[in-house]
Amino acid sequence: MIRSVVRGSGAALPRRIMKNADFEGMVETSDEWIVQRTGIRQRHVAADDETTASLGEGAARAALDSAGLTPADIDLIVLATSTPNNTFPATAVEIQNRLGMHHGFAFDMQAVCSGFVYAVATADLYIRGGLAKRVLVIGSETFSRILDWSDRSTCVLFGDGAGALVLEAGEGAGGVADRGVLAASLRSDGVHKDKLFVDGGPSTTGTVGHLRMEGREVFKHAVGMITDVIEATFAQAGITADDLDWFVPHQANKRIIDASAKKLGIAEQKVVVTVDLHGNTSAASVPLALSVAVADGRIKKGDLVLLEAMGGGFTWGAVLVRW
């Protein structure tokens, strides 16, 4: 059978690093308060000349270099983002143009923090369906553009950045030993919309708006929802938590990450955590964490890796990949 095999990974981060102490003169908060409640110590914030498209291009080029490929080898770009450069066209086509790629096709995917997981599952379907042989899957965000910098409950949580994978069609025997995407489970439930949303949009206010969140409500639902899709993914693949080499969760909050891993029986040493370095970068969170763990040698060829995320909507999902 056809499998979507990871050929390369890459990342791009804005030049500016904003540490927790930098917020102390802006809102009523402290480094100790932020670290204790979230695990975040710093985040990257985009300058005026750094956009979702430019960061996405940087991550894409790094992933292509890692794969030993060029834009000419890519058939499809799927960009996960909630902060596009324009309302339309899709920022994916802008990245396509920036890469000098004038063939194939490209589109954006909007599932907020779950966007990259949704995008990997979608790219896998295009590859297995024969519509693309190689796909650039990118998560890129500039959440700093939609933050209310006077709201201490949200402005300290988010950062900017981009990460990318190159997926390529390969042959597999149909078992869990195959390299590539092995299983996926995706969910959403719009009843939770008002718990995490942006209070603007072209069709409602005609403005971009700001991010609004009921933090306690999100936390309350997160662990149960995450567990639900991960257990469904395990069941599809016929594995247990013990079979995993690495768990790469959405990097929103260290307490959510720890509670989810504990509930699932995933050993602490198997969990990749980068929330302290990047904050919550929404759809860029999972590929940024992947790029760190690949670059430092933790994730290696043949490893069984679980990706997971939850975001506004609510959306949530998990993907199992043999690296």
Sequence and secondary structure as in RCSB ss.txt:
>XXXX:A:sequence
MIRSVVRGSGAALPRRIMKNADFEGMVETSDEWIVQRTGIRQRHVAADDETTASLGEGAARAALDSAGLTPADID
LIVLATSTPNNTFPATAVEIQNRLGMHHGFAFDMQAVCSGFVYAVATADLYIRGGLAKRVLVIGSETFSRILDWS
DRSTCVLFGDGAGALVLEAGEGAGGVADRGVLAASLRSDGVHKDKLFVDGGPSTTGTVGHLRMEGREVFKHAVGM
ITDVIEATFAQAGITADDLDWFVPHQANKRIIDASAKKLGIAEQKVVVTVDLHGNTSAASVPLALSVAVADGRIK
KGDLVLLEAMGGGFTWGAVLVRW
>XXXX:A:secstr
 EEEEEEEEEEE  SEEEEGGGGTTTSS  HHHHHHHH   EEEE  TT  HHHHHHHHHHHHHHHHT  GGG  
EEEEE SS SSSSS HHHHHHHHTT  SSEEEEE  GGGHHHHHHHHHHHHHHTTS SEEEEEEEEEGGGG  TT
 HHHHTTB EEEEEEEEEEEE  SSTTSSEEEEEEEEE GGGGGGEEES BTTTTSB   EEE HHHHHHHHHHH
HHHHHHHHHHHHT  GGG SEEEE  S HHHHHHHHHHHT  GGGB   HHHH B GGGHHHHHHHHHHHTTSS 
TT EEEEEEEETTTEEEEEEEE 
